[in-house]
Amino acid sequence: MQKISIILPVHNGEKYLDALLSAFRRQRFGAFVCYVINDGSTDGSELIIKKYCSVDTRFVMVSQEHLGRFAGYNRGMEQRLFDYSLFWDADDIPGEQMLELLYEACQEHDIAVAGIGELSDTLEEIDIENTPRYVQQDMDALLRIALTSPKEDVLSGVLIRTSLINNLRFVNGSQKYADLLFYISLLGAAQTLVFVDAMLLKKHRKQSVYGAFDRGTLAVSALDTLESVMQKILSMPAQFHRLGLEYAVNKSMDLAIFLRKEHGDIPYYAKCRIKAICRQYWRWFVRSRHAGLLSKVYASLLCLSFTLFYISYESVQYIKKSFHKVGLYWGSYPKKLRRKELKRLRELSNIPKRKRKWFWQ
């Protein structure tokens, strides 16, 4: 009888898919069904999935057009799910004892979510009976773990009681922070997390592109999800608010810097979302009884600096465009000068000989 449902979206994962599905077949805990969501793959991924489905009935292929990883998770949750569910990232390879350890941890402590310990490039044999398990029930600590996790995929390697996810879905528009929003909702419902202190999966370098849109569009839509993360934490007790607000402000500014470097400008919609996050951050510090005077001054200066950042950035862009219109250039010369061209420019210049060397340096 199946006890675990594995939801695995795949987009152009031909290089690592065979090793991943083979690792799931070698699991010592065999009572699972793996729903492999073919997310519009254009390489040989579909053939590999069909090969495993034909030799092992525990693998089921579900096809969809290229909508992204989180749309694949939503499609997987529409299938028949069993007692526990595991969301998996196609770039990770599980160890043979992973499902067994996570399932026993959930059974022993009668909890809804089980996490993993350290990550490693090598997977060794684990003594299941003596493997440490740490139960965490402090919500503040759980949120800190979620918001400071070095992993991009906070759900990969986490076993969840299926009853908790019946009414939850991932945000489709964004390929960033949607798993964090989902994870925070789970923590609020479970109130307990057990960590299995063992190296249970091997990370691969990111080779797949889950997003169905360009990077700039994803960054802008990620701000909506980021604001949802902030509002979700603000709906919790007051002692958690500062943690969520600081996380949202820091990540929104990271996205602003990314958009500026990637596209040379920050879209108007993105500016509105970032300003809304910063305004909420400032209001909480000014009105909250949990923040001291220095914290309120710091928050005010921080939001003021964000405003000045936009004003100064827009001024610089205006000056830069004006310089281009009149034939001048902002920064270095647009073409790499050859030695002969540089020598000719030096000769044509009206700068005194004693100052030419200093000027051209």
N, C-alpha and C positions, 0 to 999 in steps of 0.2 A: 504493500500500500504506500502510495506516494505521500511524502510529508513536506517536501520543500519544492517551491516553484522558483526557477531561475529565469530572470528576464534579461536577455542579452541582445541589445541592439548592435548591428554591425553595418558599417558603411566602408566599402573598399578595404576590407581587412584580410586580403588574400595572403599577405606575408606571415601573419601570426595566427590566423584562424584555425588552421589545422592543428597546431600545437595546443591551442586553447581548448578546443573541443575534445582532443585526445586526453588532456589533463582532467577534464570533467568525467570522461569515461573511466578513468583510473581511480576515481574517488572511492574510498573505503565505505563511505555511506552512500548507498546506491538508490535510496528511496527518494528520487527527485525527478522532476520533468523540467527540461530546459527549453524555453521558448526563444528561438533565435529569430530576431526581428531583422529581416533583410531590408535595410533602409536605402533602397534605390541603388544598390551596388552596381558598378559598371565593369568590375574586374571579374576574377574567377571565384568570388566569394559564394555566389549562389550554387555553383557546382559542388563546392566543398560541403556546404550545408546539406544539400540533397544527398551527398554520399553518406554522411553520418546519420541522416534521418532514415535512410534505407537499411542500415545495418543495426541501428539501435532505436527502439521505439520511444526511448526517453527524450529524444530530440525532436522538436516540432518546429517547422519553418513557418513564419508569418511574414508576408511581403507587404511593403508599402512604398510609396514614392519617397524621394529624398526630402524628409521633413526635419531631420535632426535627431539627436540622441534622446532628448526628453519626450519628443513625440513618439519615439519607439518605445520608451518606458510606458507611456499612456496606452499604447496599443497592446503591450504585453499584459497590462492590468485588466484589459477587457477579456482575457482568456480565463480559463478555469484555474483558479489559484487554490493552493492547499494550505496546510496549517501555518507554514512559514514561507516568507518570500525573500529572495535575494536579488538585488539589483547589481548587475555586474558590468564593468567597463571592459570592452574587448581588448584593451591593451595590457591587461593583467593576466598572469598565469597562476592558477591556484595550486597549492600543495595537495598531496593525496589525502591528508588528514583534515583539511580545512572544514568541510561540511560536517564531519563527525565531531570535531571540537566545538564548532559554533552551535550545533544542535544540542549537544550535551550541556553546554553552558546555559542555553535558554531553558532546558528542561530542569536542570538542577535548581536554578534560582527563580524559576517561574516568572521570567521577565519577558519583555516584548522585543528588546533590541540587544544584539550582541555585537561587539566590535572586535577589531583585530589589534595586535600589538605592533611591534616594529616591522619595517619593510626591509627586505634584503634581496640581493641578486642571487643568492643561493638558498635552496630549501633543503633542510636536513630532517632526519627522522626525529619525531617529537614523542616524549614520554607523556601520554595523554593523562594518566592518573596524577602525575606530579606537575602538570602545567599550571602555573599560577593564574588565578582569575580574580579580578578586582571589580567589586560591585561599587558603583557610584550612584548615589541618590541625591547629591547636592545639585540643584538646578543651576546655580551660579557656575559651578565647576563644569557642568555639562555644556553650558553655553560657551564658556571660555574655550573648551576643547573644540567645539564645533567652529568657532569663529577664528581660532588660531591654528587650525589644522594645516600642515604643510601640503597635504594632498589636495589636488584639484578636484578629485572625485570623492567627496566625503561619504558617499553611500557605497562605494565599492568595497566589498568584504564585510558588509553589515547584514546580519540576519534579523528579519523583522517579523513580528507576529502579524499575520495577514489581516486579522480583524481591525488593526489600526489603520490600514491603508485603504479600506473600502470606500471611504468618502474623500480621499485625497487624490489630487492629480498634479502633474508637473506643469509649470508655465511654459507654453509652447513657443512664445515669441522670442525668448532669450535662451542662449546656450551658455550662459554664465550666471552663477548664483541661484539658479532654479533648484538645483539639488540641495543647496544650503537651506533654502526656504522650506523645502519638503522635509529636510532633516530636523529643523527647528520645530516644525509642527509635530513630528514624531516624538521628539523629546518632551514636548509639552503634554502629549497624551500618555507616554510611557512612564515618565518620572523616574525611571531606573535604567541604568546601562551597565552591562558587564563587559569588561575588557579581558580578552584572552591574550595573555602575554606570551605570544609565540609568533614566529615568522611564518605566516600562512600563505603569503602570495608574493609573486615576483613581478616587479614593475617593468614594463617595456617603455621604450621611448615612444612619444606620441607620433604615430604615423598616419592616423586617420583624421579626416576632417568631418566632424559631425554636423556643422552648421550648414543650412541650406541657403544662407545669405552671405553677403560680403562682411568683412570684419568690422567695418564702420557701422553698418546697420545693426550688427549684433551688439556692439558696444553701446549704442544708443538705447536699444531695447533692454540691455542689461540694467540700465538705470531704473527702469520701471520695476524690475525684479528686486533690485537693491532697495528701492523705496518700500516695496512690499515686505522685505526682510525687516526693515526698520519698524514699520507699522506693526508687524507681528510681535516684535520684542516689546514695543510700547504697550501692547495689549496685556502684557504680563505684569507681575508686581513691580513696583517702582525701583527696587534695588537692581533690576536687570537693565533698566533703561539706558544708563550711561554707556554700558558695554556695547549695546546695539547701535546707539547713535554715533559713537566714536568709530565703530567699524564702518558704518554707512558713509560717514564723511570722508574717511581715509580712502575707501574704495572708489567713491565718486570722483575724488580728485585724481586718482590714478587713471580712471577712464577719461577724464578731461585732458590729462597730459598725453595719453595715448591718441586721442582724437586729434589733438593739435599736431603731434608728430606725424601721424599717419596721413591726415588729410589737409593739414595746414590751416584748419579752421575748426571751430566747435559749432555744430548745428544749433540753431535757435532752440529747438525742442530740448536738446541735451542741456543747454544752459538753464532753461526753466526748471528741469528736474533737479539739477545740482543745486540751484539756488533754493529750491523748496526743501531739500535735505539739510542744507546749511542753516536755513531759517528755523527749521524744527529743532536742530541741535542747539542753536542759540536760545530759543524760547525755553527749552527744558532747563538749561543752566541758569537762566535768569529767574525762572519761577520756582525751580525745585528747592525743597528744603534740604535735600541730600547733598547739595553743592555749596562749598564755602565761597567767600568773597573772592579769593584769588582765582578759583575755578571759573567764576562768572566773568571776571575781567579777562581771563585767558580765552574763554569762549567768544566774548565780544570782539577781542582783537583778531581771533582766528577768522571769524565770519567777515570782519572788515577787510582782512587781508585777501580773502577770497574775492570780495567785491572789487578791491583794487587790482587784483590779478586780472579780472575780466576787462576793467577799464584800461589798464596799461596794455594788455594784449591787443585789444581792439585799436588803440592808438598806434601801436607799433605796426600792425597790419596796414592801417591807413597810410602811414608814412612810407612803408615799404612799397605799396602800390603806386604812390605818388612819385617815388624815386624811379620806378620802372617806366612810368609814363614819359618822363623827361630824359630818358636815356641813361640814368644813373643806376647803380646796382647796390643793393644792400649786402654788406659782407664782402666776401672774396670775389675776385673777378670770375665771371661765369664759365670761362674757358681756361683750360690748362695751357699756359703760355709755353711755347717752345723757347729754346735758348736764343735763336736768331730773332724772334719777335720781341723778346725781352730786351735784347741788345739794341734793337732799332728804336723801341720806345724810350730807352734811356737816352739815346742820342738826340731824339726829337724833343725831349722835355727841356723846358727852360730853367730847370733847377740848377743852381750852381754846382760845379763838379765836386766841391768839397762836401756837399750835402746829399749827392745822388745816392751814394751807397747806403746811407742811413735811411733815406726815403723808401727805397725799393725793398729794403729788408722788412 
